Amino acid sequence: MALAACSGGEDTSEFDSLAAGAVAPATTVDESSSSPADIPAVSDIMKKYTIKQGPRYHDRLHINSVGRLAEVFNDSNYAQYVFAEAIGIRPIHTLADAYHTTRPMVHIVSNEYYLVDSLTHSLPFLVPEAARLLKRIGANFIDSLGSRGADGYRIKVTSLLRTPATVKRLRRVNVNATDSSTHQFGTTFDLSYVKFACSDSTRTINEEDLKNLLAEVLFDLRNEQACMVKFERKTGCFHITTTH
């Protein structure tokens, strides 16, 4: 039986491992200002449910199948690019560009809804619409866990804003990376479906169930036309672009 990879460690560095001299966009906005009132706090979410306490090992969840993930989540890079270009920033090509992004950016840091992994090819920034979507996904995932009698897990963010330089470096190790990456617009992020952040290693959940629970959350948001999603098999992530 598969067991979800459990990682509770936070990345404490302010920025990712990028080329020397990379800095934060000057036009950043407070993350809290990008969160609408309809995204509840985790404490409020958990008040709705009675969760079994004590150690749990390899727990299984009830899953509502959405179908074959590679077929259900198959929004092409071209389709995502249309939204990314319309909503996002002009791609940052130089250090000077970082001080003059065409739209305000939200600094994405680990919080009660999600954990930001140690990033190697991206900067922790998104446009406000994408930041709201990411927080909504995290809240919905926790809510869905609670409705199945489980808790203690958050989604893990593995990629955020990229530059042409980081895309070029990434293409050497990732066959899914393209020159026309939507990550360059700040509208797109990747969520791992093989690794989740858990707060207690004695209360573990089957990793396939966690993956499919996240798929349920994304399926509902995609049906609301809130996002476009690509299931990336080789990199173990959902590639997600906000649509509004």
N, C-alpha and C positions, 0 to 999 in steps of 0.2 A: 504494500500500500504506500502510495506516495505521500510524503510529508512536506508541508510548505517550508521553503527556506525561510528561516526566522532571523531577521536582522533588526536590531533596535538601535544600532549606532547612528549618530547624527554626523553629518558632514559639517564641521565647524568652520571651514574656510569660507571667506566671503565670496570668492569667485572660484571658477573651475580652473583646471590646469590648461591654460591657453598660452598662446605665444606671449613672450615677454612684453609688458606694457599694456595689456588689455585692461580696460577700466569699465566701470559701470556707466551706463548712459546717464547723462546729466538730467534728463527730463523724466526721472522716476517718480512714481506716486506711491503713497502708502498702500500696502496690500489691503488693509482693512477697508479702505475707501472703495475698493473694487468689488466688495462682497455685498450683494443685495440682502435685504432683511429676510428673504424667504429661505436663506441657507441657515438652518438651525445650528446651534452649538452642539458639540458631541454630547455634553452633559444633558441637554434637553432631549436629544435623540434617545439616549439610553434610558431616560425616565419612562419611556413608553413600553419598555420590555422588562420581563423577569428573566434574568440570565442565570443559567446554572453556574454555581460557584464551585471552587475547588479545582484540583488538577484535571486536565482533559488530555487524552492522548489520541492522536489520529482521528479526531472527531469527523464525522461526515455531515454534510449539510444537504437539505432538500434543495434540489436544483430544478429550475424550469428551463429546459433546453431551448435554445434559440436556433439550433441547427448547426451545421458544420461551419465553424468559425471562419475558415478561409474563404468560404462562399458567401457568408452573411456579411462579413466586414471586408469588402473588396473595393472600396472607393479608390479610384486611381489617383496617382500623383497629379495628373492633369486636372482632374475634377477638384481636388483639394487646392491646387495652385490658384484656381480662379478665385476662390474665396480668400485665400491667404493674401493675394496681391491686392484685393479690394479693401480688406480690413486692416492689414498689417502695416508695419513700417517699411520704409525704403531700406533694402539690405545695407548693413554696415560693411563697408569695404576697407576703411582705414581707421586709424586711431582717432582722427579728428571727427569722423562720423559719429562716434560714440557719444560725443558731447552735443550732438544736434540731431537726435532721432526725430523723425517726422511725426511721431506720436508719443505721448507719455508711455512709460514702461513700468510694469509692476515687478519689484524684486521678489522672486519666488524663494522662500525659505521653508524648511520643515516646520510643520505645525500639527495641530490635533487631527487634521484631515488627511495629511499625506506626509511622506518622508522624501526629501530630495536626496538621491543617491550621490556618491562621489562622481561628479561629472568630469569627463576628460575631453570632450569635443564640443562643448556648448557653454553658454553663459546663463546664469539663473534669472532670466527675465522673460516676461510675456507682455503682450498688450492686455489692457484691462478685460476685454471680452474673453480672452483665453484664460486669464487668471480666474475669472468668475466660473468658467466652465470646469476648470481643474478642481476648484474647491467644491463645486456642486457634485462632481463625480465622487470625490472623497467622502462627502457627507452622505450621498446616496448609498455608497458601498457600506459604510458603517451602519446605516439604517437597515439595509438589507441583511447584514450579518445579525443585527439585533432581532429582526423578525424571524430568523431561523434559530434563535436561542444561543447565539455565539457573540463573542466580542474580542477585543484585544488586537485587532489587525487594522493596518492602514495600507493604502496603495503606495507604491514606490515609483517616483518619477525618475526616469533614466536619461532624458534629453530634453533640452529647452531651446533657447535661441542660439542659432549657429551663424557663423560668418562664412563667406566663400573660402577663406583660408582653412577653417576648421572642417568644412565639408570636404575640401581637397584631401586633408589628412585622413578624414574618416573613410573616404572611398578606398583607401589602401587596405582597410581591415573589414569593411562592411559593404557587402555587395548590394545592399538596399539603398545606400547613399547615392544621390544623384546631384549633378551640378545645379539642377532646378529645385533644390530642396525647399519645401515650404517652411522648414525651421528658420530660414533666413528672415522671415517676415514677423517673427514673434507671435505667430498665431497657432503654433503647433507644438505639441509635446508628446513624448513617448511614456507609456506606462508599462512596467514589466508585468507579465502574467506568470512568470516562473519564480519571482522573488517578491515577497511582501514584508512589510515591517510589522513585527509582533512585539507586544510589550511583555509577554510572559511565555518563556519557552516550555513551561509545563502545561500550557493550554493550547495545544497545537491542533491544526485543522488540515485536512487533506488538501494538497496543493491543486489538484484538478478541480476540486469543488470551489476553491477560492478563485481560480481562473474563470470558471464558468459563472460564478456569481458576479464577477466584474463584467463579464460579457453580457449578463442580464442588464446591468446598469447602463452599459454603453448602448445596448440594443434599444432600450426605452428612450434614451436621449437622442439617439440617431433617428428614431421614429418621430420624435418631436421636431426634427430638423434643426437640432441644436449643434450638431457636429457631423463630421465625416470621419470614418474610421477605416484603417487598413490593418488587417491581421498579418503581422510579420513573423513568419515561422522561424526563420534562421536566427533572428536576433531576439526572439522571445518577448516581443512587446506588441502593444496596440499603438499604432501611429495615429494621432488624433488632431484634427484641425477644427477650430471653432468656425461656425458659419454666421454668427451674428453676435 
